[in-house]
Amino acid sequence: MKQYSKIIFVCESGTSRAPMAEAIMKEYTIKYPVQIESRGLVVLFPEPMNQKVEAVLISNGVNMPEKMSRQLEEDDLSPENLILTMEAEQKEKIFEEYEQAKHANVEVLTELVGDELEILNPYGGALQSYGLCYETLNKTIQKLVSMLNEAE
């Protein structure tokens, strides 16, 4: 795996899975400087992170400063960046809606690290669903960090 200048996690609204993934990833050490951010595919106006996501992060000791959702933009899709979606459907949507996507590194997070299942959307579920999402993301991101740290 090559070195990237920025890793951007993408989910539907940019308020649940992507900012959770961003917060988890920032807890790990990567051997080279890389920015870690999150975006949404449908962000009509900036919204704060989902309160249940915040609660799960806090209960796991993960620090997340004030975070507002941001729309994925063409500028994000540069060859130096790694764009990671939570589902194959989101990856397809990026290729359909963004001209720059053909020049970008757009991957489904779980496929990239060799996991079989996608990261399920906890939105609207009980706090327990968000906790499960956190556990899954954390394991997947551990694999991603190992892959990045082995990169030359």
DSSP file (Angstrom, degrees, kcal/mol; ACC not computed):
  #  RESIDUE AA STRUCTURE BP1 BP2  ACC     N-H-->O    O-->H-N    N-H-->O    O-->H-N    TCO  KAPPA ALPHA  PHI   PSI    X-CA   Y-CA   Z-CA
    1    1 A M              0   0    0      0, 0.0   151,-0.5     0, 0.0     2,-0.0   0.000 360.0 360.0 360.0 136.0    0.0    0.0    0.0
    2    2 A K        -     0   0    0    149,-0.2     2,-0.4   150,-0.1   149,-0.1  -0.271 360.0 -95.6 -80.6 170.7    1.4    3.4   -0.9
    3    3 A Q        -     0   0    0    146,-0.0     2,-0.3    -2,-0.0    -1,-0.1  -0.706  39.1-159.5 -87.3 138.0    1.6    6.4    1.4
    4    4 A Y        -     0   0    0     -2,-0.4    77,-0.2     1,-0.1     3,-0.1  -0.845  21.0-145.3-115.4 152.3   -1.2    8.9    1.3
    5    5 A S  S    S+     0   0    0     75,-2.3    30,-2.5    -2,-0.3     2,-0.3   0.750  88.8  19.5 -85.1 -24.6   -1.3   12.6    2.3
    6    6 A K  E     -ab  35  81A   0     74,-1.0    76,-2.6    28,-0.2     2,-0.5  -0.998  59.7-158.9-147.0 140.1   -4.9   12.3    3.5
    7    7 A I  E     -ab  36  82A   0     28,-3.0    30,-2.7    -2,-0.3     2,-0.5  -0.985  16.0-168.5-117.0 124.8   -7.3    9.6    4.4
    8    8 A I  E     -ab  37  83A   0     74,-2.9    76,-3.0    -2,-0.5     2,-0.4  -0.954   8.9-153.5-120.1 118.4  -11.0   10.5    4.2
    9    9 A F  E     -ab  38  84A   0     28,-2.5    30,-2.6    -2,-0.5     2,-0.4  -0.723  17.2-161.5 -86.4 137.2  -13.7    8.3    5.6
   10   10 A V  E     +ab  39  85A   0     74,-3.0    76,-0.9    -2,-0.4     2,-0.3  -0.974  19.0 158.5-127.2 133.2  -17.1    8.7    3.9
   11   11 A C  E     -a   40   0A   0     28,-1.7    30,-1.5    -2,-0.4    31,-0.3  -0.787  53.2 -86.1-134.7-176.5  -20.6    7.7    5.0
   12   12 A E  S    S+     0   0    0     -2,-0.3    30,-2.7    28,-0.2    29,-1.2   0.968 118.0  10.2 -59.5 -63.1  -24.0    8.9    3.9
   13   13 A S  S    S-     0   0    0     27,-0.2    27,-0.2    28,-0.2    34,-0.2   0.607  92.0-125.2 -97.7 -13.7  -24.6   11.9    6.1
   14   14 A G  S    S+     0   0    0     25,-0.3    26,-0.1    55,-0.1    56,-0.1   0.707  88.3  95.0  75.7  19.3  -21.2   12.4    7.6
   15   15 A T  S    S+     0   0    0     34,-0.1    35,-2.8    54,-0.1    38,-0.2   0.536  87.2  20.6-118.1 -10.2  -22.5   12.3   11.1
   16   16 A S  S  > S+     0   0    0     33,-0.2     4,-1.8    37,-0.1     5,-0.2   0.584 121.9  19.3-122.2 -87.0  -22.1    8.7   12.2
   17   17 A R  H  > S+     0   0    0      1,-0.2     4,-2.8     2,-0.2     5,-0.2   0.897 121.4  50.6 -64.8 -44.2  -19.8    6.1   10.8
   18   18 A A  H  > S+     0   0    0      1,-0.2     4,-2.6     2,-0.2    -1,-0.2   0.947 114.1  42.3 -64.4 -49.2  -17.3    8.3    9.0
   19   19 A P  H  > S+     0   0    0      0, 0.0     4,-2.5     0, 0.0    -1,-0.2   0.847 114.3  53.7 -66.5 -28.4  -16.6   10.7   12.0
   20   20 A M  H  X S+     0   0    0     -4,-1.8     4,-2.5     2,-0.2    -2,-0.2   0.939 110.5  46.3 -65.7 -45.4  -16.5    7.6   14.2
   21   21 A A  H  X S+     0   0    0     -4,-2.8     4,-2.8     1,-0.2     5,-0.2   0.904 111.9  51.8 -62.0 -41.7  -13.9    6.1   11.9
   22   22 A E  H  X S+     0   0    0     -4,-2.6     4,-2.0     2,-0.2    -2,-0.2   0.939 110.9  47.1 -59.4 -48.4  -12.0    9.3   11.8
   23   23 A A  H  < S+     0   0    0     -4,-2.5     4,-0.5     1,-0.2    -2,-0.2   0.904 114.0  47.3 -62.0 -42.8  -11.9    9.6   15.6
   24   24 A I  H >< S+     0   0    0     -4,-2.5     3,-1.6     1,-0.2     4,-0.4   0.941 110.9  51.2 -64.0 -47.6  -10.8    5.9   16.0
   25   25 A M  H >< S+     0   0    0     -4,-2.8     3,-1.6     1,-0.3    -1,-0.2   0.855 102.8  59.8 -60.1 -36.5   -8.0    6.3   13.4
   26   26 A K  T 3< S+     0   0    0     -4,-2.0    -1,-0.3     1,-0.3    -2,-0.2   0.660  95.3  64.7 -68.2 -14.3   -6.7    9.4   15.1
   27   27 A E  T <  S+     0   0    0     -3,-1.6    -1,-0.3    -4,-0.5     2,-0.2   0.656  95.0  74.7 -79.5 -16.2   -6.1    7.3   18.2
   28   28 A Y  S <  S-     0   0    0     -3,-1.6     2,-0.5    -4,-0.4   114,-0.0  -0.575  83.0-118.5 -98.0 160.1   -3.5    5.2   16.3
   29   29 A T        -     0   0    0     -2,-0.2     2,-0.4     2,-0.0   120,-0.1  -0.858  22.8-165.8-100.7 127.6    0.0    6.0   15.3
   30   30 A I        -     0   0    0     -2,-0.5     4,-0.1     2,-0.1   116,-0.1  -0.934  24.1-129.9-112.2 137.5    0.9    6.0   11.6
   31   31 A K  S    S+     0   0    0     -2,-0.4    -1,-0.1     2,-0.1   118,-0.1   0.619  89.2  41.3 -65.9 -14.6    4.6    6.1   10.7
   32   32 A Y  S    S-     0   0    0    -28,-0.1     2,-0.3     2,-0.0    -2,-0.1  -0.920 100.1 -86.5-131.6 158.2    4.3    9.0    8.3
   33   33 A P        +     0   0    0      0, 0.0     2,-0.3     0, 0.0    -2,-0.1  -0.455  56.0 159.8 -68.4 126.6    2.3   12.3    8.4
   34   34 A V        -     0   0    0     -2,-0.3     2,-0.3    -4,-0.1   -28,-0.2  -0.985  36.0-130.2-147.6 135.0   -1.2   11.8    7.1
   35   35 A Q  E     -a    6   0A   0    -30,-2.5   -28,-3.0    -2,-0.3     2,-0.5  -0.655  20.1-155.3 -82.7 141.2   -4.3   13.9    7.7
   36   36 A I  E     +a    7   0A   0     -2,-0.3     2,-0.2   -30,-0.2   -28,-0.2  -0.979  26.1 152.8-122.2 123.7   -7.4   12.0    8.7
   37   37 A E  E     -a    8   0A   0    -30,-2.7   -28,-2.5    -2,-0.5     2,-0.3  -0.801  29.8-136.1-138.5 176.1  -10.8   13.4    7.9
   38   38 A S  E     -a    9   0A   0     -2,-0.2     2,-0.3   -30,-0.2   -28,-0.2  -0.985  17.0-179.3-140.1 153.5  -14.4   12.5    7.3
   39   39 A R  E     -a   10   0A   0    -30,-2.6   -28,-1.7    -2,-0.3     2,-0.3  -0.914  18.0-132.4-142.4 166.5  -17.1   13.5    4.8
   40   40 A G  E     -ac  11  71A   0     30,-2.8    32,-2.5    -2,-0.3     3,-0.3  -0.878   9.8-143.1-119.2 156.7  -20.7   12.8    3.9
   41   41 A L  S    S+     0   0    0    -30,-1.5     2,-0.4   -29,-1.2   -28,-0.2   0.725  99.9  34.7 -87.6 -24.6  -22.2   12.0    0.5
   42   42 A V  S    S+     0   0    0    -30,-2.7     2,-0.6   -31,-0.3    -1,-0.3  -0.755  70.6 150.5-132.5  86.0  -25.4   14.0    1.3
   43   43 A V        +     0   0    0     -2,-0.4    28,-0.2    -3,-0.3   -30,-0.1  -0.889  11.5 171.6-119.4  98.5  -24.7   17.0    3.5
   44   44 A L  S    S-     0   0    0     -2,-0.6    -1,-0.1     1,-0.3    27,-0.0   0.840  77.7  -4.2 -75.9 -33.2  -27.2   19.7    2.8
   45   45 A F  S    S-     0   0    0     25,-0.0    -1,-0.3     0, 0.0    24,-0.1  -0.970  94.5 -81.5-153.8 152.1  -25.9   21.8    5.7
   46   46 A P        -     0   0    0      0, 0.0    24,-0.1     0, 0.0   -32,-0.1  -0.324  49.7-175.2 -60.6 131.5  -23.2   21.1    8.4
   47   47 A E        -     0   0    0    -34,-0.2    22,-3.0   -33,-0.1     3,-0.1  -0.936  25.8-108.9-125.3 150.5  -24.6   19.0   11.3
   48   48 A P  B     -E   68   0B   0      0, 0.0    20,-0.2     0, 0.0     3,-0.1  -0.295  50.8 -79.8 -70.6 163.2  -22.9   17.9   14.5
   49   49 A M        -     0   0    0     18,-1.1   -33,-0.2     1,-0.1   -34,-0.1  -0.303  60.5 -86.6 -59.9 145.7  -21.9   14.4   15.1
   50   50 A N     >  -     0   0    0    -35,-2.8     4,-2.2     1,-0.1     3,-0.2  -0.285  34.9-130.2 -53.6 135.3  -24.6   12.0   16.1
   51   51 A Q  H  > S+     0   0    0      1,-0.2     4,-2.4     2,-0.2    -1,-0.1   0.836 107.4  53.5 -63.1 -34.0  -25.0   12.1   19.9
   52   52 A K  H  > S+     0   0    0      2,-0.2     4,-2.3     1,-0.2    -1,-0.2   0.870 107.9  51.0 -69.7 -34.9  -25.0    8.3   20.2
   53   53 A V  H  > S+     0   0    0      2,-0.2     4,-2.6    -3,-0.2    -2,-0.2   0.936 110.7  49.4 -62.9 -45.8  -21.7    8.2   18.3
   54   54 A E  H  X S+     0   0    0     -4,-2.2     4,-2.7     1,-0.2    -2,-0.2   0.918 110.6  49.9 -58.5 -45.2  -20.3   10.9   20.7
   55   55 A A  H  X S+     0   0    0     -4,-2.4     4,-2.5     1,-0.2    -1,-0.2   0.905 111.7  47.8 -61.6 -43.3  -21.5    8.8   23.7
   56   56 A V  H  X S+     0   0    0     -4,-2.3     4,-1.1     2,-0.2    -1,-0.2   0.905 112.3  49.1 -65.8 -42.2  -19.8    5.6   22.3
   57   57 A L  H ><>S+     0   0    0     -4,-2.6     5,-3.1     1,-0.2     3,-0.5   0.939 112.7  47.5 -62.8 -46.3  -16.6    7.4   21.6
   58   58 A I  H ><5S+     0   0    0     -4,-2.7     3,-1.9     1,-0.2    -2,-0.2   0.916 109.3  53.2 -60.9 -43.9  -16.5    9.0   25.1
   59   59 A S  H 3<5S+     0   0    0     -4,-2.5    -1,-0.2     1,-0.3    -2,-0.2   0.729 110.3  48.9 -67.1 -19.6  -17.2    5.7   26.7
   60   60 A N  T <<5S-     0   0    0     -4,-1.1    -1,-0.3    -3,-0.5    -2,-0.2   0.267 119.5-110.6-100.1  10.5  -14.3    4.2   24.9
   61   61 A G  T < 5 +     0   0    0     -3,-1.9     2,-0.6     1,-0.2    -3,-0.2   0.717  68.4 146.2  72.5  21.0  -12.0    7.0   25.9
   62   62 A V      < -     0   0    0     -5,-3.1     2,-0.4    -6,-0.2    -1,-0.2  -0.817  42.2-140.1 -96.0 124.5  -11.8    8.4   22.3
   63   63 A N        +     0   0    0     -2,-0.6    -5,-0.0   -40,-0.2    -1,-0.0  -0.678  24.3 174.3 -85.7 130.4  -11.4   12.2   22.2
   64   64 A M        -     0   0    0     -2,-0.4     3,-0.2   -10,-0.1    -6,-0.0  -0.893  16.9-151.3-138.5 107.3  -13.4   13.9   19.5
   65   65 A P        -     0   0    0      0, 0.0     0, 0.0     0, 0.0     0, 0.0  -0.112  55.6 -50.0 -66.6 174.4  -13.5   17.7   19.4
   66   66 A E        -     0   0    0      1,-0.1     2,-0.4   -18,-0.1     0, 0.0  -0.209  68.7-170.7 -46.9 125.2  -16.5   19.6   18.0
   67   67 A K        -     0   0    0     -3,-0.2   -18,-1.1   -18,-0.0     2,-0.4  -0.987  12.0-169.7-130.7 125.1  -17.1   18.0   14.6
   68   68 A M  B     -E   48   0B   0     -2,-0.4   -53,-0.0   -20,-0.2     2,-0.0  -0.902  31.9-106.5-112.3 144.2  -19.4   19.2   11.9
   69   69 A S        -     0   0    0    -22,-3.0     2,-0.4    -2,-0.4   -55,-0.1  -0.348  34.8-163.4 -67.5 147.8  -20.3   17.1    8.8
   70   70 A R        -     0   0    0    -32,-0.1   -30,-2.8   -56,-0.1     2,-0.2  -0.986  20.5-113.5-133.6 144.2  -18.8   18.2    5.5
   71   71 A Q  B     -c   40   0A   0     -2,-0.4     2,-0.3   -32,-0.2   -30,-0.2  -0.514  33.6-111.8 -73.8 139.0  -19.8   17.3    2.0
   72   72 A L        -     0   0    0    -32,-2.5     2,-0.3    -2,-0.2   -29,-0.1  -0.564  44.0-164.1 -66.3 134.0  -17.3   15.2   -0.1
   73   73 A E    >>  -     0   0    0     -2,-0.3     3,-1.5     1,-0.1     4,-0.6  -0.833  34.4-107.4-124.7 162.0  -16.0   17.5   -2.9
   74   74 A E  G >4 S+     0   0    0     -2,-0.3     3,-1.5     1,-0.3    -1,-0.1   0.870 117.6  61.4 -52.1 -40.4  -14.2   17.0   -6.1
   75   75 A D  G 34 S+     0   0    0      1,-0.3    -1,-0.3     2,-0.1     3,-0.2   0.787  95.8  61.2 -59.7 -28.2  -11.0   18.4   -4.5
   76   76 A D  G <4 S+     0   0    0     -3,-1.5     2,-1.5     1,-0.2    -1,-0.3   0.767  88.7  75.9 -68.0 -24.1  -11.0   15.6   -2.0
   77   77 A L    <<  +     0   0    0     -3,-1.5    -1,-0.2    -4,-0.6    26,-0.2  -0.386  65.4 135.9 -91.4  59.3  -10.7   13.1   -4.9
   78   78 A S    >   -     0   0    0     -2,-1.5     3,-2.0    -3,-0.2    27,-0.5  -0.731  67.8-112.8-102.8 156.6   -7.0   13.6   -5.7
   79   79 A P  T 3  S+     0   0    0      0, 0.0    -1,-0.1     0, 0.0    25,-0.0   0.711 115.1  61.8 -59.9 -20.6   -4.5   10.7   -6.3
   80   80 A E  T 3  S+     0   0    0    -76,-0.1   -75,-2.3   -75,-0.1   -74,-1.0   0.616  96.3  76.0 -80.1 -11.8   -2.7   11.6   -3.0
   81   81 A N  E <   -b    6   0A   0     -3,-2.0    24,-0.8   -77,-0.2     2,-0.6  -0.713  69.2-144.1-104.1 150.7   -5.8   10.9   -1.0
   82   82 A L  E     -bd   7 105A   0    -76,-2.6   -74,-2.9    -2,-0.3     2,-0.6  -0.966  15.3-160.1-110.8 119.4   -7.3    7.6    0.1
   83   83 A I  E     -bd   8 106A   0     22,-3.2    24,-3.0    -2,-0.6     2,-0.5  -0.886   7.8-168.1-102.6 121.9  -11.1    7.7    0.1
   84   84 A L  E     -bd   9 107A   0    -76,-3.0   -74,-3.0    -2,-0.6    24,-0.2  -0.940   0.7-166.8-118.8 117.4  -12.7    5.0    2.3
   85   85 A T  E     -bd  10 108A   0     22,-2.8    24,-2.8    -2,-0.5    25,-0.3  -0.561  23.6-135.7 -95.6 164.0  -16.5    4.2    2.1
   86   86 A M  S    S+     0   0    0    -76,-0.9    33,-1.4    -2,-0.2     2,-0.3   0.692  87.6  28.3 -89.0 -22.2  -18.4    2.1    4.5
   87   87 A E  S  > S-     0   0    0     31,-0.2     4,-1.4     1,-0.1     3,-0.5  -0.964  75.1-121.3-140.6 153.5  -20.4    0.3    1.8
   88   88 A A  H  > S+     0   0    0     -2,-0.3     4,-2.4     1,-0.2     5,-0.2   0.854 112.9  61.7 -60.4 -35.8  -19.9   -0.7   -1.8
   89   89 A E  H  > S+     0   0    0      1,-0.2     4,-2.0     2,-0.2    -1,-0.2   0.863 102.3  50.5 -59.9 -37.4  -23.0    1.3   -2.7
   90   90 A Q  H  > S+     0   0    0     -3,-0.5     4,-2.0     2,-0.2    -1,-0.2   0.885 108.2  52.2 -69.3 -38.6  -21.3    4.5   -1.5
   91   91 A K  H  X S+     0   0    0     -4,-1.4     4,-1.9     2,-0.2    -2,-0.2   0.930 110.4  48.7 -61.3 -45.5  -18.2    3.7   -3.6
   92   92 A E  H  X S+     0   0    0     -4,-2.4     4,-2.0     1,-0.2    -2,-0.2   0.900 108.4  54.0 -60.8 -41.9  -20.5    3.3   -6.7
   93   93 A K  H  X S+     0   0    0     -4,-2.0     4,-2.4     1,-0.2    -1,-0.2   0.886 106.1  52.5 -61.4 -40.3  -22.2    6.6   -5.9
   94   94 A I  H  X S+     0   0    0     -4,-2.0     4,-2.0     1,-0.2     7,-0.3   0.922 110.2  47.9 -62.2 -44.0  -18.9    8.4   -5.8
   95   95 A F  H  < S+     0   0    0     -4,-1.9    -1,-0.2     1,-0.2    -2,-0.2   0.823 114.9  46.9 -67.6 -30.3  -17.9    7.1   -9.2
   96   96 A E  H  < S+     0   0    0     -4,-2.0    -2,-0.2    -5,-0.2    -1,-0.2   0.865 121.9  32.9 -75.5 -36.8  -21.3    8.1  -10.6
   97   97 A E  H  < S+     0   0    0     -4,-2.4     2,-0.5    -5,-0.2    -2,-0.2   0.591 107.9  65.6-102.6 -12.1  -21.4   11.6   -9.1
   98   98 A Y    ><  -     0   0    0     -4,-2.0     3,-1.0    -5,-0.2     4,-0.3  -0.950  55.2-160.7-122.9 121.0  -17.8   12.8   -9.1
   99   99 A E  G >  S+     0   0    0     -2,-0.5     3,-1.0     1,-0.2     4,-0.2   0.889  94.6  55.3 -59.2 -42.8  -15.8   13.4  -12.3
  100  100 A Q  G >  S+     0   0    0      1,-0.2     3,-2.2     2,-0.1     4,-0.5   0.623  81.9  90.6 -69.2 -14.0  -12.4   13.2  -10.4
  101  101 A A  G X  S+     0   0    0     -3,-1.0     3,-1.3    -7,-0.3    -1,-0.2   0.814  76.1  63.9 -56.0 -32.8  -13.3    9.7   -8.9
  102  102 A K  G <  S+     0   0    0     -3,-1.0    -1,-0.3    -4,-0.3    -2,-0.1   0.732 107.2  43.6 -66.1 -19.5  -11.6    8.0  -11.9
  103  103 A H  G <  S+     0   0    0     -3,-2.2    -1,-0.3   -26,-0.2    -2,-0.2   0.439 105.3  87.0 -98.6  -2.1   -8.2    9.5  -10.8
  104  104 A A  S <  S-     0   0    0     -3,-1.3     2,-0.9    -4,-0.5   -22,-0.1  -0.475  81.0-117.3-101.7 166.4   -8.8    8.8   -7.1
  105  105 A N  E     +d   82   0A   0    -24,-0.8   -22,-3.2   -27,-0.5     2,-0.6  -0.832  44.0 170.1-100.0  92.5   -8.1    5.9   -4.7
  106  106 A V  E     +d   83   0A   0     -2,-0.9     2,-0.3    -5,-0.2   -22,-0.2  -0.931   5.7 162.8-111.1 121.6  -11.7    5.1   -3.7
  107  107 A E  E     -d   84   0A   0    -24,-3.0   -22,-2.8    -2,-0.6     2,-0.6  -0.937  44.9-112.9-135.6 155.2  -12.1    1.8   -1.7
  108  108 A V  E  >  -d   85   0A   0     -2,-0.3     4,-2.5   -24,-0.2     3,-0.3  -0.826  35.4-133.6 -84.0 124.7  -14.6    0.2    0.6
  109  109 A L  H  > S+     0   0    0    -24,-2.8     4,-1.5    -2,-0.6     6,-0.2   0.884 101.5  44.1 -47.6 -52.8  -12.9    0.1    4.0
  110  110 A T  H  >>S+     0   0    0    -25,-0.3     5,-2.8     1,-0.2     4,-0.6   0.865 112.8  51.6 -67.6 -35.7  -13.6   -3.5    4.8
  111  111 A E  H >45S+     0   0    0     -3,-0.3     3,-0.8     3,-0.2    -1,-0.2   0.910 106.3  55.9 -64.4 -41.1  -12.8   -4.8    1.3
  112  112 A L  H 3<5S+     0   0    0     -4,-2.5    -1,-0.2     1,-0.3    -2,-0.2   0.877 112.6  40.0 -59.8 -40.1   -9.4   -3.0    1.4
  113  113 A V  H 3<5S-     0   0    0     -4,-1.5    -1,-0.3    -5,-0.2    -2,-0.2   0.473 120.2-105.7 -91.6  -1.4   -8.4   -4.7    4.7
  114  114 A G  T <<5 +     0   0    0     -3,-0.8     2,-0.2    -4,-0.6    -3,-0.2   0.644  69.7 143.3  90.3  15.0   -9.8   -8.1    3.6
  115  115 A D      < -     0   0    0     -5,-2.8    -1,-0.3    -6,-0.2    -2,-0.1  -0.612  43.7-145.6 -84.8 150.8  -12.9   -8.2    5.8
  116  116 A E  S    S+     0   0    0     -2,-0.2     2,-0.3     2,-0.1    -1,-0.1   0.870  74.0  64.3 -85.1 -38.0  -16.0   -9.8    4.3
  117  117 A L  S    S-     0   0    0     -7,-0.1    -2,-0.1     1,-0.1     2,-0.1  -0.623  77.2-125.9 -94.5 147.4  -18.8   -7.7    5.9
  118  118 A E        -     0   0    0     -2,-0.3     2,-0.8     1,-0.1   -31,-0.2  -0.336  40.6 -89.4 -77.2 167.5  -19.4   -4.0    5.4
  119  119 A I        -     0   0    0    -33,-1.4    -1,-0.1    -2,-0.1  -102,-0.1  -0.718  49.8-130.4 -80.6 111.4  -19.7   -1.6    8.3
  120  120 A L        -     0   0    0     -2,-0.8    16,-0.1     1,-0.1    -1,-0.0  -0.328  15.8-115.6 -68.3 143.6  -23.4   -1.6    9.2
  121  121 A N        -     0   0    0      1,-0.1    -1,-0.1     2,-0.1     9,-0.1  -0.684  24.5-170.7 -81.1 116.7  -25.2    1.7    9.6
  122  122 A P    >   +     0   0    0      0, 0.0     3,-3.0     0, 0.0     8,-0.2   0.540  36.8 139.3 -83.0  -4.5  -26.3    2.0   13.2
  123  123 A Y  T 3  S+     0   0    0      1,-0.3     3,-0.1     6,-0.1    -2,-0.1  -0.078  75.2   7.9 -49.9 128.1  -28.4    5.1   12.4
  124  124 A G  T 3  S+     0   0    0      1,-0.3    -1,-0.3     0, 0.0     2,-0.1   0.351 107.7 115.2  84.9  -6.8  -31.7    5.1   14.2
  125  125 A G  S <  S-     0   0    0     -3,-3.0    -1,-0.3     1,-0.2     5,-0.0  -0.250  74.5 -78.9 -88.5 179.3  -30.7    2.1   16.3
  126  126 A A    >>  -     0   0    0      1,-0.1     4,-1.2    -3,-0.1     3,-1.2  -0.245  47.6-100.2 -70.5 164.3  -30.2    1.7   20.0
  127  127 A L  H 3> S+     0   0    0      1,-0.3     4,-2.1     2,-0.2     3,-0.2   0.838 123.8  64.3 -54.6 -34.4  -27.0    2.8   21.7
  128  128 A Q  H 3> S+     0   0    0      1,-0.2     4,-2.3     2,-0.2    -1,-0.3   0.861  96.6  55.9 -59.2 -37.2  -25.9   -0.9   21.6
  129  129 A S  H <> S+     0   0    0     -3,-1.2     4,-2.2     1,-0.2    -1,-0.2   0.890 107.8  48.4 -62.3 -39.3  -25.9   -0.7   17.7
  130  130 A Y  H  X S+     0   0    0     -4,-1.2     4,-2.3     2,-0.2    -1,-0.2   0.868 109.4  53.0 -69.0 -36.3  -23.5    2.2   17.8
  131  131 A G  H  X S+     0   0    0     -4,-2.1     4,-2.3     2,-0.2    -2,-0.2   0.901 109.7  48.1 -63.4 -41.6  -21.3    0.3   20.3
  132  132 A L  H  X S+     0   0    0     -4,-2.3     4,-2.4     2,-0.2    -2,-0.2   0.899 109.9  52.4 -65.0 -41.9  -21.2   -2.7   17.9
  133  133 A C  H  X S+     0   0    0     -4,-2.2     4,-2.9     1,-0.2    -2,-0.2   0.913 108.9  51.0 -59.2 -43.7  -20.4   -0.3   15.0
  134  134 A Y  H  X S+     0   0    0     -4,-2.3     4,-3.0     2,-0.2    -2,-0.2   0.936 109.5  49.5 -59.2 -48.7  -17.5    1.1   17.1
  135  135 A E  H  X S+     0   0    0     -4,-2.3     4,-2.0     2,-0.2    -2,-0.2   0.917 113.7  45.8 -58.6 -45.0  -16.1   -2.4   17.8
  136  136 A T  H  X S+     0   0    0     -4,-2.4     4,-2.3     2,-0.2    -2,-0.2   0.938 114.4  47.3 -64.9 -47.7  -16.3   -3.4   14.1
  137  137 A L  H  X S+     0   0    0     -4,-2.9     4,-3.1     1,-0.2     5,-0.2   0.912 109.9  53.7 -60.5 -42.4  -14.7   -0.1   13.0
  138  138 A N  H  X S+     0   0    0     -4,-3.0     4,-2.0    -5,-0.2    -1,-0.2   0.923 110.8  45.2 -60.4 -45.7  -11.9   -0.4   15.6
  139  139 A K  H  X S+     0   0    0     -4,-2.0     4,-1.4     2,-0.2    -1,-0.2   0.911 115.5  47.7 -63.4 -42.4  -10.9   -3.9   14.5
  140  140 A T  H  X S+     0   0    0     -4,-2.3     4,-2.0     1,-0.2    -2,-0.2   0.908 111.7  49.5 -66.1 -42.5  -11.0   -2.9   10.8
  141  141 A I  H  X S+     0   0    0     -4,-3.1     4,-2.9     1,-0.2     5,-0.2   0.834 103.8  59.8 -69.3 -32.3   -9.0    0.3   11.4
  142  142 A Q  H  X S+     0   0    0     -4,-2.0     4,-2.0    -5,-0.2    -1,-0.2   0.922 108.0  46.3 -57.8 -42.8   -6.4   -1.7   13.3
  143  143 A K  H  X S+     0   0    0     -4,-1.4     4,-2.2     2,-0.2    -2,-0.2   0.908 111.7  51.1 -65.0 -42.5   -5.9   -3.7   10.2
  144  144 A L  H  X S+     0   0    0     -4,-2.0     4,-2.7     1,-0.2    -2,-0.2   0.923 108.8  50.6 -61.2 -45.6   -5.8   -0.5    8.0
  145  145 A V  H  X S+     0   0    0     -4,-2.9     4,-2.6     1,-0.2    -1,-0.2   0.903 109.5  51.2 -60.7 -42.4   -3.1    1.1   10.3
  146  146 A S  H  X S+     0   0    0     -4,-2.0     4,-1.1    -5,-0.2    -1,-0.2   0.923 111.0  48.2 -59.9 -43.9   -1.0   -2.1   10.1
  147  147 A M  H  < S+     0   0    0     -4,-2.2     4,-0.5     1,-0.2     3,-0.4   0.916 113.0  47.6 -63.2 -43.6   -1.2   -2.0    6.3
  148  148 A L  H >< S+     0   0    0     -4,-2.7     3,-0.9     1,-0.2    -2,-0.2   0.888 110.1  52.3 -65.4 -39.2   -0.3    1.7    6.2
  149  149 A N  H 3< S+     0   0    0     -4,-2.6    -1,-0.2     1,-0.3    -2,-0.2   0.689 107.7  52.1 -73.3 -17.5    2.6    1.3    8.6
  150  150 A E  T 3< S+     0   0    0     -4,-1.1    -1,-0.3    -3,-0.4    -2,-0.2   0.544  88.0 112.5 -90.3  -8.3    4.0   -1.5    6.3
  151  151 A A    <         0   0    0     -3,-0.9  -149,-0.2    -4,-0.5    -3,-0.0  -0.287 360.0 360.0 -65.8 147.0    3.8    0.8    3.3
  152  152 A E              0   0    0   -151,-0.5  -150,-0.1  -149,-0.0    -1,-0.1   0.376 360.0 360.0-108.1 360.0    7.0    1.9    1.7
